[in-house]
């Protein structure tokens, strides 16, 4: 699968955009706030909190992760994968980038 197809299948979003992707796969860069056996509470790049349903055997060690998963509700994602992004990530820059990629003026650049 090409990078373009992958982006179309799972666009990067923030918490405010989740309602637009119900039932679809997305990518959510976020900060881990709390980990439970089957759920993580995260803070998205725009500051909104999102519940992430995970497999009970998932190991999350990084402070920042990118969740690839299916949007269940406007504040819940069922994770297909969690990608570690380390302990230092500029969330303002991440959010600014997400906003630009969804801006209609730049549609040809990011689609």
Rosetta blueprint (number, residue, H / E / L):
1 X L
2 X L
3 X H
4 X H
5 X H
6 X H
7 X H
8 X H
9 X H
10 X L
11 X E
12 X E
13 X E
14 X L
15 X H
16 X H
17 X H
18 X H
19 X H
20 X H
21 X H
22 X E
23 X L
24 X L
25 X E
26 X E
27 X E
28 X E
29 X E
30 X E
31 X E
32 X E
33 X E
34 X E
35 X E
36 X L
37 X L
38 X L
39 X E
40 X E
41 X E
42 X E
43 X E
44 X E
45 X L
46 X L
47 X L
48 X L
49 X E
50 X E
51 X E
52 X E
53 X E
54 X L
55 X L
56 X L
57 X L
58 X L
59 X L
60 X L
61 X L
62 X L
63 X L
64 X E
65 X E
66 X E
67 X E
68 X E
69 X E
70 X E
71 X E
72 X E
73 X E
74 X L
75 X L
76 X E
77 X E
78 X E
79 X E
80 X E
81 X E
82 X E
83 X E
84 X E
85 X L
86 X L
87 X L
88 X L
89 X L
90 X L
91 X H
92 X H
93 X H
94 X H
95 X H
96 X H
97 X H
98 X H
99 X H
100 X H
101 X H
102 X L
103 X L
104 X H
105 X H
106 X H
107 X H
108 X H
109 X H
110 X H
111 X L
